[in-house]
């Protein structure tokens, strides 16, 4: 907002994909327009059309190299060092297109007008080939600068995306953003200073004669002296054993081509499924889990929540074998898995709170979150390697096998039947 209000009028370009092929040869002469001495703004195209038919990687590289050479030779940004990579071959890739920008008026001497061009909204299957920051001055204002768009190779439908160029005072804009954030957090501080409850047991447990390091060791040791600490740690580490591996490969599976046994979704489709449908389902599952636990307690819902956390992972076994092309089926499957995860994670969080009760509850809760992270990190480290060995279908079956230990450990957990109930917490 601040950047848009402090510079030239924003540049807005809509990129639309169409059926068939569109020309992708670079022609800088298309953008030569007469200047307008009395007013400063950017000339550009309002709409760019790109065909969804694929082109070869070599053709894409040639156009990109031509644009980079033009922009750098005219001083719009420095030339990048060329890497010694193999030349692109004849394999197919997503089509590309380009647009241009040209100033209408010569800047003042020693004046530089910077245009930052970036993705605004729409289908993320349409993206920029690089991050564009054009520097216009008195030497290059009368020639156009170019930006290149690329399509996801898996894109097979017409869609659209919007891109915006801003030329305002970036330093002022960021200064104002941080100033607003600072004011907001000061307001939060004042509000919480008076609104947060102050329970009687919320006080320092540090003894007057002990050093900080000694207190730390005592707090750390007391956590591992808890009754049934072995079962507690085992539960914290293996509760998400299957999920910790699934989450690393879910997106690659959805994005990989069907030749690689994936579903071949575009990045835009993935954003819709995970960024919208998945988030909504996850939130609903978490909210419902909290409501359920507040009514009958953690112990009553523990088995149900373990099942909700693990059994919906079966949808990925289904997807890997059936390979549906319908976005509705894929979206519904991911929604089921995410809803179950949100509902099942409630038990995990409540159990972490339950085992942290005591003199050092804050420090002990921090330790439980550390073991929670450990339970996600270690299995996730080998998930990619394992998938490459056995493929997606067998990998998702392996994920289901990894859910068994979390069911096995549940009978050994000792949980107060009243813990988690709303009326218990209010006493």
C-alpha positions as CSV (number, residue, x, y, z in Angstrom):
1,X,0.0,0.0,0.0
2,X,2.7,2.5,1.0
3,X,4.9,1.7,-1.9
4,X,1.9,2.0,-4.3
5,X,1.0,5.4,-3.0
6,X,4.5,6.9,-3.1
7,X,5.5,6.3,-6.7
8,X,4.2,6.3,-10.3
9,X,0.8,4.7,-10.9
10,X,1.0,0.9,-10.4
11,X,1.4,-1.4,-13.4
12,X,-1.2,-4.1,-13.6
13,X,-1.0,-6.9,-16.2
14,X,-3.3,-9.9,-16.6
15,X,-1.8,-13.1,-18.0
16,X,-4.3,-15.4,-19.6
17,X,-3.6,-18.9,-21.0
18,X,-5.4,-19.9,-24.2
19,X,-5.7,-23.1,-26.2
20,X,-2.9,-23.8,-28.7
21,X,0.4,-22.2,-29.3
22,X,1.5,-18.5,-29.2
23,X,4.6,-17.0,-30.7
24,X,7.5,-17.0,-28.3
25,X,10.3,-15.4,-30.3
26,X,11.8,-12.3,-28.8
27,X,11.1,-9.1,-30.7
28,X,12.0,-5.8,-28.8
29,X,10.7,-3.7,-31.6
30,X,7.1,-4.4,-30.5
31,X,7.4,-2.1,-27.6
32,X,8.6,1.2,-29.1
33,X,6.1,3.9,-28.2
34,X,6.3,7.7,-28.3
35,X,7.1,9.5,-25.1
36,X,4.7,11.8,-23.3
37,X,6.8,14.6,-21.9
38,X,4.2,16.2,-19.6
39,X,3.4,13.1,-17.5
40,X,5.4,10.2,-16.0
41,X,4.0,6.7,-16.0
42,X,4.8,3.3,-17.4
43,X,3.6,2.1,-20.8
44,X,2.9,-1.6,-20.9
45,X,0.4,-4.3,-22.0
46,X,-2.8,-4.7,-20.0
47,X,-3.2,-8.3,-21.1
48,X,-0.8,-11.1,-22.2
49,X,-2.0,-14.3,-23.8
50,X,0.1,-17.5,-23.6
51,X,-0.8,-20.8,-25.3
52,X,-0.8,-23.9,-23.1
53,X,0.9,-26.1,-25.7
54,X,4.4,-27.0,-24.6
55,X,7.6,-26.0,-26.2
56,X,11.1,-27.4,-26.0
57,X,13.4,-26.4,-23.2
58,X,15.9,-25.2,-25.8
59,X,13.3,-22.7,-27.2
60,X,12.5,-21.5,-23.7
61,X,16.2,-21.0,-22.9
62,X,16.8,-19.0,-26.1
63,X,14.1,-16.5,-25.4
64,X,15.1,-16.2,-21.7
65,X,18.7,-15.6,-22.7
66,X,17.7,-13.0,-25.3
67,X,15.6,-11.1,-22.7
68,X,18.4,-11.3,-20.1
69,X,20.9,-10.0,-22.6
70,X,18.6,-7.1,-23.6
71,X,17.8,-6.0,-20.0
72,X,21.3,-6.2,-18.7
73,X,22.9,-4.5,-21.7
74,X,20.5,-1.6,-21.3
75,X,21.3,-1.3,-17.6
76,X,17.9,-2.4,-16.2
77,X,19.8,-4.8,-13.8
78,X,23.2,-6.4,-13.7
79,X,24.0,-9.4,-15.8
80,X,24.2,-12.7,-13.9
81,X,27.1,-15.0,-14.2
82,X,26.4,-17.9,-16.5
83,X,26.6,-21.3,-14.9
84,X,28.4,-24.1,-16.6
85,X,25.3,-26.3,-16.9
86,X,24.4,-28.7,-19.7
87,X,22.6,-27.1,-22.6
88,X,18.8,-27.7,-22.6
89,X,17.7,-30.5,-24.8
90,X,14.5,-31.2,-26.8
91,X,12.4,-32.2,-23.8
92,X,9.2,-30.4,-23.5
93,X,8.5,-27.7,-20.9
94,X,5.8,-25.2,-20.2
95,X,5.3,-22.4,-22.7
96,X,6.6,-18.9,-22.0
97,X,5.6,-15.4,-22.9
98,X,6.8,-11.9,-22.1
99,X,5.7,-8.3,-21.6
100,X,7.4,-5.0,-21.6
101,X,7.6,-1.7,-19.7
102,X,8.7,1.7,-20.9
103,X,8.8,5.1,-19.2
104,X,6.7,7.9,-20.7
105,X,9.0,10.7,-19.5
106,X,12.7,11.1,-19.1
107,X,13.8,11.1,-15.4
108,X,15.7,14.1,-13.9
109,X,19.5,14.0,-14.0
110,X,20.8,11.4,-11.5
111,X,17.2,10.2,-10.8
112,X,16.5,6.5,-10.8
113,X,13.0,5.0,-10.9
114,X,12.9,1.4,-9.7
115,X,10.0,-0.8,-10.9
116,X,9.5,-4.0,-8.8
117,X,7.4,-6.5,-10.8
118,X,5.9,-9.5,-9.0
119,X,3.0,-12.0,-8.8
120,X,-0.2,-10.5,-7.3
121,X,-3.0,-13.1,-7.4
122,X,-4.5,-15.9,-9.5
123,X,-3.3,-19.2,-10.6
124,X,0.3,-19.9,-9.4
125,X,0.8,-22.2,-12.4
126,X,1.7,-18.9,-14.2
127,X,4.8,-17.4,-12.7
128,X,7.8,-15.2,-13.5
129,X,11.1,-16.7,-14.8
130,X,13.0,-14.6,-12.2
131,X,12.6,-11.8,-9.6
132,X,12.4,-8.5,-11.6
133,X,13.7,-5.2,-10.3
134,X,14.1,-2.8,-13.2
135,X,16.2,0.4,-12.8
136,X,15.1,3.2,-15.2
137,X,17.3,6.3,-15.5
138,X,18.1,9.1,-18.0
139,X,20.1,6.7,-20.1
140,X,17.6,3.8,-20.6
141,X,14.2,5.4,-20.0
142,X,13.4,5.5,-23.8
143,X,13.9,1.7,-24.4
144,X,11.6,-1.0,-23.0
145,X,12.5,-3.5,-20.3
146,X,11.1,-7.0,-20.5
147,X,9.8,-9.6,-18.1
148,X,9.2,-13.3,-19.0
149,X,6.3,-15.5,-17.8
150,X,6.4,-19.2,-17.7
151,X,3.7,-21.8,-17.5
152,X,3.7,-25.0,-15.4
153,X,4.5,-27.9,-17.8
154,X,1.5,-29.8,-16.4
155,X,-1.0,-26.9,-17.0
156,X,-3.6,-28.2,-19.5
157,X,-6.5,-25.7,-19.0
158,X,-7.1,-22.1,-19.5
159,X,-6.5,-19.9,-16.5
160,X,-5.4,-16.5,-15.4
161,X,-3.1,-14.6,-13.1
162,X,-2.4,-11.0,-12.3
163,X,1.0,-9.3,-11.9
164,X,1.8,-5.9,-10.4
165,X,4.6,-3.5,-10.8
166,X,5.3,-0.9,-8.1
167,X,7.7,2.0,-8.3
168,X,7.3,3.7,-4.9
169,X,9.7,4.6,-2.1
170,X,10.6,1.1,-0.8
171,X,12.5,2.3,2.2
172,X,9.7,4.5,3.3
173,X,7.2,1.7,2.7
174,X,9.1,-0.8,4.8
175,X,9.7,1.8,7.5
176,X,5.9,2.5,7.7
177,X,5.1,-1.2,7.7
178,X,7.5,-1.8,10.7
179,X,6.2,1.3,12.4
180,X,2.6,0.0,12.1
181,X,3.6,-3.4,13.4
182,X,5.4,-1.9,16.3
183,X,2.3,0.2,17.2
184,X,0.1,-2.9,16.9
185,X,2.3,-4.9,19.2
186,X,2.5,-2.2,21.8
187,X,-1.3,-2.2,21.7
188,X,-1.3,-6.0,22.2
189,X,1.1,-5.6,25.1
190,X,-1.1,-3.0,26.8
191,X,-4.2,-5.2,26.3
192,X,-2.6,-8.4,27.5
193,X,-1.1,-6.5,30.5
194,X,-4.6,-6.1,31.9
195,X,-6.6,-8.9,30.2
196,X,-4.5,-12.0,30.9
197,X,-5.4,-13.9,34.0
198,X,-3.0,-14.2,36.9
199,X,-3.4,-17.6,38.6
200,X,-1.9,-18.0,42.1
201,X,0.6,-20.6,40.9
202,X,2.0,-18.3,38.1
203,X,5.2,-17.3,39.9
204,X,8.9,-17.9,39.7
205,X,10.1,-21.2,41.1
206,X,13.8,-20.2,41.3
207,X,15.3,-20.5,44.7
208,X,17.3,-17.6,46.1
209,X,20.6,-19.4,46.6
210,X,20.8,-21.4,43.4
211,X,22.6,-20.5,40.2
212,X,20.8,-20.4,36.8
213,X,22.7,-23.4,35.5
214,X,21.8,-25.4,38.7
215,X,18.2,-24.5,38.4
216,X,18.2,-25.5,34.7
217,X,19.7,-29.0,35.6
218,X,17.1,-29.5,38.3
219,X,14.2,-28.6,36.0
220,X,15.6,-30.8,33.3
221,X,16.2,-33.8,35.6
222,X,12.7,-33.5,37.2
223,X,11.1,-34.0,33.8
224,X,12.8,-37.3,33.4
225,X,11.8,-38.4,36.9
226,X,8.2,-38.2,36.0
227,X,6.2,-41.5,36.5
228,X,6.0,-43.6,33.4
229,X,8.5,-41.3,31.6
230,X,9.4,-44.0,29.2
231,X,5.8,-44.4,28.0
232,X,5.4,-40.6,27.8
233,X,8.5,-40.2,25.6
234,X,7.5,-43.1,23.5
235,X,4.1,-41.6,22.9
236,X,5.5,-38.2,22.1
237,X,8.0,-39.6,19.5
238,X,5.8,-42.2,17.7
239,X,2.3,-40.7,17.8
240,X,2.9,-39.1,14.4
241,X,5.3,-41.7,13.0
242,X,3.3,-42.2,9.9
243,X,2.2,-38.6,9.5
244,X,5.8,-37.4,9.8
245,X,6.8,-39.3,6.7
246,X,3.6,-38.7,4.8
247,X,3.8,-34.9,5.1
248,X,7.2,-34.8,3.4
249,X,6.0,-36.7,0.3
250,X,2.4,-35.6,0.0
251,X,3.1,-32.5,-2.1
252,X,5.7,-34.1,-4.3
253,X,3.3,-37.0,-4.9
254,X,0.6,-34.5,-6.0
255,X,3.0,-32.5,-8.2
256,X,5.0,-35.3,-9.8
257,X,4.0,-36.3,-13.3
258,X,1.9,-39.4,-13.9
259,X,4.9,-40.9,-15.6
260,X,6.7,-40.7,-12.2
261,X,3.6,-42.2,-10.5
262,X,2.4,-38.8,-9.2
263,X,-1.0,-37.1,-9.9
264,X,0.5,-34.4,-12.1
265,X,-1.2,-31.5,-10.4
266,X,-0.1,-27.9,-11.2
267,X,1.2,-25.7,-8.5
268,X,-2.0,-23.7,-8.7
269,X,-4.1,-26.9,-8.1
270,X,-1.8,-27.8,-5.2
271,X,-2.3,-24.3,-3.7
272,X,-6.0,-24.6,-3.9
273,X,-6.1,-28.1,-2.4
274,X,-3.6,-27.6,0.4
275,X,-3.7,-23.8,0.8
276,X,-7.5,-23.5,0.9
277,X,-9.4,-26.8,1.2
278,X,-6.7,-28.4,3.4
279,X,-6.4,-25.4,5.7
280,X,-10.2,-25.2,6.1
281,X,-10.5,-29.0,6.9
282,X,-7.5,-28.8,9.3
283,X,-9.0,-25.9,11.2
284,X,-12.4,-27.5,11.4
285,X,-10.9,-30.7,12.7
286,X,-8.9,-28.9,15.3
287,X,-11.9,-26.9,16.5
288,X,-14.1,-29.9,16.6
289,X,-11.4,-31.8,18.5
290,X,-11.2,-29.1,21.1
291,X,-15.0,-29.0,21.6
292,X,-15.2,-32.7,21.9
293,X,-12.4,-32.9,24.5
294,X,-13.9,-30.1,26.5
295,X,-17.1,-32.1,26.9
296,X,-15.9,-35.6,27.8
297,X,-12.2,-35.2,28.4
298,X,-9.0,-36.5,26.8
299,X,-9.3,-40.0,28.1
300,X,-12.7,-40.6,26.5
301,X,-11.6,-39.3,23.1
302,X,-8.0,-40.7,23.1
303,X,-8.7,-43.8,21.0
304,X,-10.9,-41.9,18.6
305,X,-8.3,-39.2,18.1
306,X,-5.5,-41.7,17.5
307,X,-7.7,-43.3,14.8
308,X,-8.5,-39.9,13.3
309,X,-4.8,-39.0,13.2
310,X,-3.7,-42.2,11.4
311,X,-6.5,-44.0,9.5
312,X,-7.3,-41.1,7.0
313,X,-3.7,-41.6,5.7
314,X,-5.4,-44.4,3.7
315,X,-6.6,-41.8,1.2
316,X,-3.0,-41.6,-0.2
317,X,-3.0,-45.4,-0.7
318,X,-6.2,-44.9,-2.6
319,X,-4.9,-42.0,-4.6
320,X,-1.6,-43.8,-5.5
321,X,-3.4,-46.9,-6.8
322,X,-6.5,-45.3,-8.5
323,X,-4.7,-42.2,-9.8
324,X,-7.9,-40.1,-10.2
325,X,-7.8,-37.2,-12.6
326,X,-10.7,-35.4,-11.0
327,X,-9.6,-32.5,-8.8
328,X,-12.8,-32.9,-6.7
329,X,-11.7,-36.5,-5.7
330,X,-8.2,-35.4,-4.9
331,X,-9.4,-32.4,-3.0
332,X,-11.9,-34.4,-1.0
333,X,-9.3,-37.0,-0.2
334,X,-6.8,-34.4,1.1
335,X,-9.7,-32.7,3.1
336,X,-10.4,-36.0,4.8
337,X,-6.8,-36.5,5.8
338,X,-6.3,-32.9,7.0
339,X,-9.6,-33.0,9.0
340,X,-8.4,-36.2,10.7
341,X,-5.0,-34.7,11.4
342,X,-6.6,-31.6,13.0
343,X,-9.0,-33.7,15.1
344,X,-6.3,-36.2,16.2
345,X,-3.7,-33.6,17.0
346,X,-5.9,-32.3,19.8
347,X,-5.1,-35.4,21.8
348,X,-1.4,-34.8,21.3
349,X,-1.5,-31.2,22.5
350,X,-3.7,-32.1,25.5
351,X,-1.4,-34.9,26.5
352,X,1.6,-32.6,26.3
353,X,-0.2,-30.2,28.6
354,X,-1.2,-33.1,30.9
355,X,2.3,-34.5,31.4
356,X,3.8,-31.0,31.9
357,X,1.7,-30.4,35.0
358,X,3.7,-29.6,38.1
359,X,6.1,-27.1,39.5
360,X,7.9,-26.4,36.2
361,X,5.0,-26.8,33.8
362,X,6.3,-24.1,31.3
363,X,9.8,-25.6,31.0
364,X,8.4,-29.1,30.9
365,X,6.0,-28.2,28.1
366,X,8.9,-26.8,26.2
367,X,10.7,-30.2,26.5
368,X,7.6,-32.0,25.3
369,X,7.5,-29.8,22.2
370,X,11.2,-30.7,21.6
371,X,10.3,-34.4,21.6
372,X,7.4,-33.6,19.3
373,X,9.7,-32.0,16.8
374,X,12.1,-34.9,17.2
375,X,9.3,-37.3,16.3
376,X,8.7,-35.4,13.1
377,X,12.3,-34.7,12.1
378,X,14.0,-38.2,12.3
379,X,11.3,-40.1,10.3
380,X,11.1,-37.3,7.8
381,X,14.8,-37.4,7.1
382,X,14.5,-40.8,5.5
383,X,11.1,-40.5,3.9
384,X,12.4,-39.2,0.5
385,X,15.1,-41.8,0.3
386,X,12.6,-44.6,1.1
387,X,10.1,-43.4,-1.5
388,X,12.8,-43.5,-4.2
389,X,13.5,-47.1,-3.3
390,X,10.0,-48.5,-3.2
391,X,7.8,-45.9,-5.1
392,X,4.8,-44.0,-4.0
393,X,2.3,-46.9,-3.8
394,X,4.5,-49.0,-1.4
395,X,5.6,-45.9,0.4
396,X,2.1,-45.0,1.4
397,X,1.5,-48.6,2.5
398,X,4.6,-48.3,4.6
399,X,3.1,-45.1,6.1
400,X,0.1,-47.1,7.2
401,X,2.3,-49.8,8.8
402,X,4.1,-47.0,10.7
403,X,0.7,-45.9,12.3
404,X,0.5,-49.2,14.2
405,X,2.9,-48.3,17.0
406,X,0.8,-45.3,18.0
407,X,-2.1,-47.6,18.6
408,X,0.0,-50.1,20.6
409,X,1.2,-47.5,23.1
410,X,-2.2,-46.1,23.9
411,X,-3.2,-48.8,26.5
412,X,-0.1,-47.9,28.6
413,X,-0.9,-44.2,28.9
414,X,-2.2,-43.1,32.3
415,X,-4.7,-40.2,31.9
416,X,-7.0,-38.7,34.5
417,X,-10.6,-39.2,33.2
418,X,-11.5,-35.7,34.1
419,X,-8.6,-34.0,32.4
420,X,-9.6,-31.7,29.5
421,X,-13.2,-31.4,30.5
422,X,-14.4,-27.8,30.5
423,X,-15.9,-28.0,34.0
424,X,-12.7,-29.5,35.4
425,X,-10.6,-26.6,34.0
426,X,-12.9,-24.0,35.6
427,X,-12.6,-25.3,39.1
